[in-house]
Amino acid sequence: MKEKIQQYLEGKLLGKEQQALLDWLREKEHQQVFDSEKARWWKERQLSREGRTSDMGQVRLRERLKEKQQLKRSARLLNWYRYAAIALLVVGLSGAVLVYNKPFNTELQLTQIHTDLGQMSTVILPDGSKIWVNADTKLTYDNQYGIHNRAIQVQGEAYFEVAKNRKNPFIVDLGALKVKVTGTQFGVSNYDDLNEVNVVLEEGSVDIQSASDKFITSLKPEELAVFNKNTNTIQTRKVKPANYTSWKNGILNIFELPLEQLVVKLERRYNQKFEVDPLVKDLPYTFSIEGESLAEVIHLIERISPVKAQQEGNIIKLKYMKH
C-alpha cells in the first residue's frame, strides 16, 4: 500500500486504483499509515523542490546578468562613438554627425516563466527582486528589465519582494490593472477563469492604475483591492495579508469559499479535475491546507458537509449525499 500512496501523491494513481485508495483511507486505522508515508514524501519533495528552485533561479540569474553585461559593453561602445564624434568636430561637422548617428539596435527579447498545475516556483530577477510563482501562472518580462524598465506581466498568482529603486519603478501588468511600486511586498491574483483581480499589500505602498496608466487608488499595508472584471469597479478593505499570501509557504487558507470556487483552487494545487453537483456548489468552506494530500482534503469535505466524492475516470465528482 505504501507504493500506492506514493503513486497517489505523485499524481500517478488513476481510475479504480485511486478510488480504492480513497475508500481505504476512510478507515481510521489506515490514516496513520498514510500520514507517515505522506510526511516522508512531503519532506523529500520539499528538499528536492528547494534544490530545483535554487538551481533554476541561479541559471536564470546568470542568463540575465550575462544579457546585462552584454548591453553594458554595447553601451560603452556607443559612448566611444560619441566621444569620437566630438573629436571629429575639429576636423569637420559632417563627419562627426555621421559617426554620432551610427545606428545602435538592441533586439527586444521576452523571457517567460510558466508553472504548471500542482507546481510552485521562486524566481530572483536581475535587480534582486524576488517572486514566488503559484501554480498555473505565467510571468513575462523583456531583456530591458533592470536597465530601462522594471515591467513584468502576470497571468495567474504571484507574490513580490521588490528591490527599492525610486528612479525605476516596478510595474506589474495585470491586464485590466497595473500596480506601480518602488520597493515593497505584495501579492497579486489574476487568473483568466476568475472574475476578480486581487492586489494585497503586506509592506510599503502601491499605486493601482488602469490599463491606460490612469491613477485609481493607493493601498496601505494590510489592505486588499478587489477589481471586478465585469463591472470595472474596484473595492478596498482591511485584511490579514497572510490569509491571501500564505500559499507561498505551502499553506492554502480557505475562508467562506463556495465549493465551486474551492475546487478551482484544489485543481491548481493538486492537478486534479473536479465536477460539482449544483445542489452543493454554494456550500461555504473555511479551513487551511498545508501538507495534506488531496485524499485528506476530500475526506475533510465529506466529514463536514453532505458531500460524497466519487472517482469517475480522471475526474472526481462531488455529489450531494444525505447524512
Order of alpha helices (4+ residues) and beta strands (2+ residues): alpha-alpha-alpha-alpha-beta-beta-beta-beta-beta-beta-beta-beta-beta-beta-beta-beta-beta-alpha-beta-alpha-beta-beta-alpha-beta-beta
